[in-house]
Amino acid sequence: MMSEQHPELHRPVTVERLAEMAGEPVDVLASAEECAAVALRMGIPGVRALSCRFDLTRAQDGRPGEVVARGVLRAELVRECVVTLEAFTARLVDHFQIRFVPAGLEREDDDFESDDEIAYTGTMIDLGEAAVEQLALTLDPYPRKPGAVLPPEASEADLGPFALLARLAAPGANGGSGDDSTN
């Protein structure tokens, strides 16, 4: 659900205005300051560019006040590679469909195939916050720089203390016979 305070990327649209828009797409383009705030929120090194185009329509098959939003999210991000720990540029394009629903009218089913719903109060939906939420959903949790590969074999220092202890505790370790009995 959207925050009551103004999010990093705030682009409100009045639901009643949808009829006037008559199928015109709505573009959301983040400024440099907004990109920096979004990067901070996402916990990533940087957002160089963020834009989203929305096609909004009132839901014909839905509840009163429900809005269907089809969108295309485009972003240029700075990510940190989980293998090399180097920063790299990643480009993202995501096509999606969501529904804005008046608060209290959200569906309570567990159908993972249905559109994601964003509850709103009053008469305003926030397309900027919706774009940021969609970005969060599409971020790769383990980003890899193109061409990054894991090292072929880890050294004992890379294995950590527990792996080293397990090796030492193994029968036959330290040149012994594996017989732990004492005389």
VOPAGU-2260 file (C-alpha; in pm, 1 decimal, decimal comma):
REM VOPAGU-2260
SITE   aa  ch    i         X         Y         Z
SITE  MET   A    0       0,0       0,0       0,0
SITE  MET   A    1     125,3     350,3     -72,6
SITE  SER   A    2     262,4     567,2     202,1
SITE  GLU   A    3      58,5     863,0     329,0
SITE  GLN   A    4     365,8    1085,7     306,3
SITE  HIS   A    5     488,2    1195,7     -33,9
SITE  PRO   A    6     709,4     921,8    -176,7
SITE  GLU   A    7    1037,3     978,3    -360,6
SITE  LEU   A    8     856,3    1001,4    -694,8
SITE  HIS   A    9     514,2    1164,5    -653,0
SITE  ARG   A   10     290,9    1191,8    -963,2
SITE  PRO   A   11     -73,8    1212,4    -856,7
SITE  VAL   A   12    -357,4    1176,1   -1107,5
SITE  THR   A   13    -724,6    1230,1   -1029,5
SITE  VAL   A   14    -935,8     924,6   -1107,4
SITE  GLU   A   15   -1218,4    1143,1   -1244,6
SITE  ARG   A   16    -976,3    1289,8   -1498,6
SITE  LEU   A   17    -941,3     954,3   -1675,1
SITE  ALA   A   18   -1242,7    1021,8   -1897,2
SITE  GLU   A   19   -1079,5    1344,7   -2022,5
SITE  MET   A   20    -755,8    1165,3   -2099,7
SITE  ALA   A   21    -932,8     933,4   -2347,9
SITE  GLY   A   22    -654,1     681,0   -2394,4
SITE  GLU   A   23    -366,2     929,3   -2387,2
SITE  PRO   A   24     -61,2     772,5   -2221,0
SITE  VAL   A   25      77,2     933,3   -1906,6
SITE  ASP   A   26     455,4     956,4   -1880,2
SITE  VAL   A   27     638,5     963,9   -1549,1
SITE  LEU   A   28    1000,6    1078,6   -1570,5
SITE  ALA   A   29    1215,9    1098,9   -1258,0
SITE  SER   A   30    1448,6    1395,0   -1201,9
SITE  ALA   A   31    1809,2    1344,9   -1089,5
SITE  GLU   A   32    1708,7    1420,2    -728,3
SITE  GLU   A   33    1420,1    1173,3    -745,3
SITE  CYS   A   34    1649,4     906,5    -894,5
SITE  ALA   A   35    1893,3     954,0    -605,3
SITE  ALA   A   36    1609,1     919,1    -352,3
SITE  VAL   A   37    1478,7     604,6    -525,0
SITE  ALA   A   38    1829,1     450,5    -522,6
SITE  LEU   A   39    1853,7     518,4    -150,2
SITE  ARG   A   40    1512,4     359,0     -90,1
SITE  MET   A   41    1602,5      51,8    -299,6
SITE  GLY   A   42    1942,9      15,8    -133,9
SITE  ILE   A   43    2130,8      17,6    -464,0
SITE  PRO   A   44    2432,1     228,8    -566,9
SITE  GLY   A   45    2242,3     440,1    -818,0
SITE  VAL   A   46    1947,8     508,7   -1045,0
SITE  ARG   A   47    2068,8     703,1   -1347,0
SITE  ALA   A   48    1733,3     717,2   -1524,6
SITE  LEU   A   49    1379,4     607,4   -1445,0
SITE  SER   A   50    1070,3     649,1   -1659,3
SITE  CYS   A   51     737,0     480,6   -1692,3
SITE  ARG   A   52     458,2     514,6   -1947,0
SITE  PHE   A   53     108,5     431,6   -1826,4
SITE  ASP   A   54    -205,9     363,2   -2026,8
SITE  LEU   A   55    -495,9     409,8   -1784,9
SITE  THR   A   56    -855,4     294,3   -1823,6
SITE  ARG   A   57   -1146,0     247,6   -1590,0
SITE  ALA   A   58   -1198,7    -121,8   -1528,5
SITE  GLN   A   59   -1507,4    -243,5   -1714,7
SITE  ASP   A   60   -1511,0    -574,7   -1531,1
SITE  GLY   A   61   -1419,4    -444,8   -1189,5
SITE  ARG   A   62   -1536,3    -261,8    -884,2
SITE  PRO   A   63   -1640,9     104,9    -880,9
SITE  GLY   A   64   -1337,4     333,8    -889,3
SITE  GLU   A   65   -1104,6      60,2   -1014,0
SITE  VAL   A   66    -841,1     167,8   -1266,7
SITE  VAL   A   67    -639,3     -64,6   -1489,8
SITE  ALA   A   68    -287,9      57,3   -1563,7
SITE  ARG   A   69     -78,1    -100,0   -1836,0
SITE  GLY   A   70     275,8      23,5   -1822,7
SITE  VAL   A   71     628,0       8,4   -1954,9
SITE  LEU   A   72     900,7      78,1   -1701,9
SITE  ARG   A   73    1248,9     173,2   -1821,1
SITE  ALA   A   74    1544,5     223,1   -1590,9
SITE  GLU   A   75    1920,0     256,3   -1603,7
SITE  LEU   A   76    2065,7     143,1   -1273,3
SITE  VAL   A   77    2401,9     112,0   -1104,7
SITE  ARG   A   78    2422,0    -229,1    -938,2
SITE  GLU   A   79    2689,4    -410,2    -742,2
SITE  CYS   A   80    2790,7    -751,3    -875,4
SITE  VAL   A   81    2745,6   -1031,5    -619,9
SITE  VAL   A   82    3046,0   -1214,2    -764,0
SITE  THR   A   83    3306,2    -939,7    -816,3
SITE  LEU   A   84    3159,6    -662,8    -594,4
SITE  GLU   A   85    3221,2    -423,1    -884,0
SITE  ALA   A   86    2967,7    -158,7    -981,8
SITE  PHE   A   87    2812,5    -198,9   -1325,4
SITE  THR   A   88    2533,2     -45,8   -1531,1
SITE  ALA   A   89    2215,0    -246,3   -1577,1
SITE  ARG   A   90    1927,1    -153,6   -1804,5
SITE  LEU   A   91    1577,1    -267,1   -1729,4
SITE  VAL   A   92    1259,3    -272,7   -1940,1
SITE  ASP   A   93     946,5    -420,2   -1784,7
SITE  HIS   A   94     594,8    -445,0   -1928,9
SITE  PHE   A   95     329,8    -482,3   -1659,5
SITE  GLN   A   96     -35,6    -443,2   -1568,9
SITE  ILE   A   97    -166,3    -338,2   -1227,8
SITE  ARG   A   98    -499,4    -225,1   -1084,9
SITE  PHE   A   99    -562,4      75,2    -862,9
SITE  VAL   A  100    -845,4     -12,7    -625,4
SITE  PRO   A  101   -1025,6     200,9    -366,3
SITE  ALA   A  102    -897,5     110,8     -19,2
SITE  GLY   A  103   -1110,6    -160,7     140,3
SITE  LEU   A  104   -1215,0    -313,8    -192,4
SITE  GLU   A  105    -898,5    -517,0    -250,2
SITE  ARG   A  106    -943,8    -881,5    -344,5
SITE  GLU   A  107    -840,7   -1129,6     -81,0
SITE  ASP   A  108    -774,2   -1425,1    -309,4
SITE  ASP   A  109    -434,4   -1584,2    -352,3
SITE  ASP   A  110    -449,2   -1596,6    -731,6
SITE  PHE   A  111     -91,1   -1525,2    -835,3
SITE  GLU   A  112    -199,6   -1484,9   -1196,7
SITE  SER   A  113    -427,6   -1187,6   -1124,9
SITE  ASP   A  114    -306,3    -829,5   -1153,6
SITE  ASP   A  115    -129,0    -675,6    -855,9
SITE  GLU   A  116    -353,5    -425,8    -678,7
SITE  ILE   A  117    -256,4     -92,5    -529,8
SITE  ALA   A  118    -507,6      51,4    -285,9
SITE  TYR   A  119    -575,5     425,4    -290,0
SITE  THR   A  120    -780,8     658,5     -74,7
SITE  GLY   A  121    -976,3     958,8    -194,1
SITE  THR   A  122    -976,5    1040,1    -563,5
SITE  MET   A  123    -602,7    1036,2    -642,4
SITE  ILE   A  124    -373,7     760,0    -761,7
SITE  ASP   A  125       3,3     807,7    -751,6
SITE  LEU   A  126     170,0     689,4   -1070,9
SITE  GLY   A  127     517,4     781,0    -946,6
SITE  GLU   A  128     489,3     556,4    -643,3
SITE  ALA   A  129     344,1     281,3    -862,8
SITE  ALA   A  130     650,3     307,4   -1090,4
SITE  VAL   A  131     885,5     281,4    -791,9
SITE  GLU   A  132     696,6     -19,5    -654,9
SITE  GLN   A  133     717,9    -188,8    -995,6
SITE  LEU   A  134    1091,9    -119,6   -1005,3
SITE  ALA   A  135    1127,9    -283,3    -663,4
SITE  LEU   A  136     943,5    -592,0    -790,1
SITE  THR   A  137    1167,4    -629,6   -1095,0
SITE  LEU   A  138    1507,9    -573,8    -931,8
SITE  ASP   A  139    1734,5    -876,8    -950,5
SITE  PRO   A  140    1819,6    -965,5    -589,3
SITE  TYR   A  141    2155,3   -1114,7    -700,8
SITE  PRO   A  142    2283,0    -890,4    -979,8
SITE  ARG   A  143    2578,0   -1015,3   -1181,9
SITE  LYS   A  144    2801,3    -806,8   -1399,0
SITE  PRO   A  145    2798,2    -948,2   -1753,3
SITE  GLY   A  146    3079,5   -1202,9   -1785,4
SITE  ALA   A  147    3134,3   -1236,4   -1409,4
SITE  VAL   A  148    3209,1   -1593,7   -1307,9
SITE  LEU   A  149    3270,0   -1755,5    -973,5
SITE  PRO   A  150    3630,6   -1848,9    -897,3
SITE  PRO   A  151    3699,7   -2213,1    -996,0
SITE  GLU   A  152    3799,8   -2324,5    -648,5
SITE  ALA   A  153    3779,4   -2156,8    -311,1
SITE  SER   A  154    4079,2   -2143,6     -80,9
SITE  GLU   A  155    4057,9   -2237,7     289,1
SITE  ALA   A  156    4039,3   -1868,0     373,4
SITE  ASP   A  157    3727,5   -1839,1     154,7
SITE  LEU   A  158    3559,7   -2139,1     315,3
SITE  GLY   A  159    3523,4   -1973,8     654,5
SITE  PRO   A  160    3598,0   -2099,3    1003,7
SITE  PHE   A  161    3329,4   -2368,4    1024,1
SITE  ALA   A  162    3439,4   -2547,0     708,1
SITE  LEU   A  163    3797,3   -2543,4     834,2
SITE  LEU   A  164    3687,0   -2685,1    1173,0
SITE  ALA   A  165    3488,9   -2960,4     999,9
SITE  ARG   A  166    3800,2   -3059,7     807,8
SITE  LEU   A  167    4006,9   -3069,1    1125,7
SITE  ALA   A  168    3745,5   -3279,6    1305,5
SITE  ALA   A  169    3725,0   -3536,6    1026,6
SITE  PRO   A  170    3866,4   -3884,5    1103,9
SITE  GLY   A  171    4227,5   -3904,0    1001,0
SITE  ALA   A  172    4282,4   -3528,7    1025,7
SITE  ASN   A  173    4612,5   -3406,6    1176,6
SITE  GLY   A  174    4786,9   -3722,4    1064,2
SITE  GLY   A  175    4605,1   -3937,6    1318,9
SITE  SER   A  176    4457,2   -4279,4    1261,7
SITE  GLY   A  177    4102,3   -4161,8    1329,9
SITE  ASP   A  178    4105,6   -4338,8    1667,8
SITE  ASP   A  179    4006,3   -4084,7    1928,8
SITE  SER   A  180    4070,7   -4316,3    2226,2
SITE  THR   A  181    4324,9   -4210,7    2479,4
SITE  ASN   A  182    4561,0   -4435,6    2674,7
